[in-house]
Amino acid sequence: MYNTGKDLEKNLYFSTSYTPTNPTKWPVMFTHKIELPGINILKNLSQLDSFSLLTIPHRQRHYLNLTEADHFKAKYVLAIDIADTISGFPQAEANKDCSTSGFVAGWIGLLNYPNSQGEIIFRRYNSSLLIDPDSDYCVIQAYEPISANTASNYLKALNFHSTAAVPARKQRKWAPCETKSKYVENFAKVRDYLLSGDCYQINLATPFYCKDDLRDGDPSELLESFDAPHGCIFKDSDRTIISVSPERLLKVTPSPNDNTNTHELLLETRPIKGTAPRHSDPTEDNRLASSLRESPKNQAENLMIVDLLRNDLSIHAEPGSVSVPELFTLESHSNVHHLVSTITATLRANTPATEAIKATFPGGSITGAPKKRAMEIINELEPAERGAYCGSMGYIDDSGQCDFNILIRTIEARKDGATCWGGGGLVIDSDADDEYQEILNKVTKILDTPL
């Protein structure tokens, strides 16, 4: 349900996902409907000076019952009202007893790839907005009563932008920052490191550059055409980061422990390793998917990273709780097929969730293994610092739930131009031409999409 205008001050309505066990307590989640078309907000996001946008993963789109109309299915969470900004991780603890399946209120953070400027930024939001691009209204959500002033602020900020003229998207010109021959040269150096035993997998990436200022481009077509499970946008005064990431770094979910009458924190990471292109012909597309699924080389690459992440999770996990419930699962996205595995664990009691995030960051799938030496080689060979690319964006909700992605398939836009990186894991039997083509398979659709 949602708050009608006349009931706004009473805050009588709350999400049906919450079942009150003590009627003397306040409801722990509040919602309020505002009459603004979702697609117009998406098209005009760039006109906001700063904001954070998170895509709701497909398997978590459980916001159907927040409204009276069954057709409302939230696809994005938008946060615009910044209460605080800090560098580094917040000292956040779960303080809301609510069974949510996504971000409501709390901290949204951007973690640049290590050794990049402005490494970690977190913003505090006390409310957020659920957006369904196919609906003519949106829903404010919060853990505290939603005041008339809060609702008015959302309307003023977003109604202005949603009724403004939508800037025309246009095709942009992108060019590789280094030639293919330079990539092949670096590939050969990686192979030498692999043969010498420094590593057994190294993720080598290369950037593409656009000279246009894309900070105020229209990201709606990119978001909607990819429908990526971990897509996001982060904007501040210096840059806009637009990601259509398919990869989860780490999810933390509070779960009741009946034995101790407390909540334990469940960890989940889902590394991607193994890629094949999509094809317009269904028969050929199925053949490419089957070939990827059955590829010994891609399975071996995936398993290397699974082992690395089992170790990362075990650092702060309850002994014996690390497991691999899914291995080499096929996931198909708009531009490529991927092999994805799932590793889970239970966080050790009295350990903050942020410690688990730190232990897994940066993700093993975008560094290589062993991680430390692979990162040293990456810094040596790649032509520039990665910046946001292969970093992470996600949230620490007041309910205790966290979810962070890996910033692949990502555009980082600044005043003097934009970059979009592509890369892949290299092992001893990798082929330079095949790996370069895989990079193109990953980024071409992004670069071809008008902004």
RAMODA-V155349 format. One record per backbone hydrogen bond with DSSP energy under -0.5 kcal/mol. NH is the residue of the N-H (numbers start at 0). CO is the residue of the C=O. If there is no record, write none. Layout:
nh:co
NH:CO
NH:CO
This chain:
nh:co
2:30
6:3
7:4
10:6
11:6
17:14
18:16
19:17
24:21
29:141
31:139
32:2
33:137
35:33
37:131
37:134
38:132
40:36
41:37
42:38
43:39
44:41
46:43
47:44
50:234
51:78
52:232
53:76
54:230
55:74
56:54
59:56
60:57
61:59
65:62
66:63
69:67
71:68
72:70
74:130
75:130
76:53
77:128
78:51
81:79
82:123
83:123
85:121
87:119
91:89
94:397
95:397
97:95
99:97
105:124
106:395
107:122
108:393
109:120
110:391
111:109
111:118
112:386
115:112
120:109
121:85
122:107
123:83
124:105
125:80
127:140
128:77
129:138
130:75
132:130
134:131
137:33
138:129
139:31
140:127
141:29
142:125
146:144
150:146
151:147
152:148
153:149
154:150
155:151
156:152
157:153
158:154
159:155
160:156
161:157
162:158
163:160
166:164
173:171
174:208
176:206
182:178
183:179
184:180
185:181
186:182
187:183
188:184
189:185
190:186
191:187
192:188
193:189
194:190
195:191
196:192
196:193
197:192
198:192
199:368
200:368
201:425
202:366
203:201
203:423
205:421
207:419
208:174
209:417
213:211
216:213
217:450
218:216
222:218
223:219
224:220
225:221
226:222
229:244
230:227
231:242
232:52
233:240
234:50
235:238
239:412
240:233
241:239
241:410
242:231
242:240
243:408
247:269
248:403
249:403
250:267
251:401
252:265
254:263
256:261
257:255
259:256
260:256
261:256
263:254
265:252
265:263
266:344
267:250
268:342
269:247
272:338
275:336
277:334
281:279
284:280
285:281
286:282
287:283
288:284
289:285
290:286
291:287
292:288
293:289
294:291
295:293
298:294
299:295
300:296
301:297
302:298
303:299
304:300
305:301
306:302
307:303
308:304
309:305
310:306
311:307
312:308
313:309
314:310
314:311
315:312
317:345
320:317
322:343
325:341
328:339
330:337
332:330
332:335
336:275
337:330
338:273
339:328
339:337
340:270
341:325
342:268
343:322
344:266
346:264
347:315
350:347
351:349
354:351
355:351
355:352
356:352
357:353
358:354
359:355
360:356
365:362
366:363
367:363
368:200
373:369
374:370
375:371
376:372
377:373
378:374
379:375
380:376
381:377
388:385
389:406
390:387
391:110
393:108
394:402
395:106
396:400
397:104
399:396
401:251
402:394
403:249
404:392
405:246
406:390
407:405
410:241
411:418
412:239
412:410
413:416
414:237
416:413
417:209
418:411
419:207
420:409
421:205
423:203
425:201
429:426
434:430
435:431
436:432
437:433
438:434
439:435
440:436
441:437
442:438
443:439
446:442
447:443
448:444
448:445
450:169
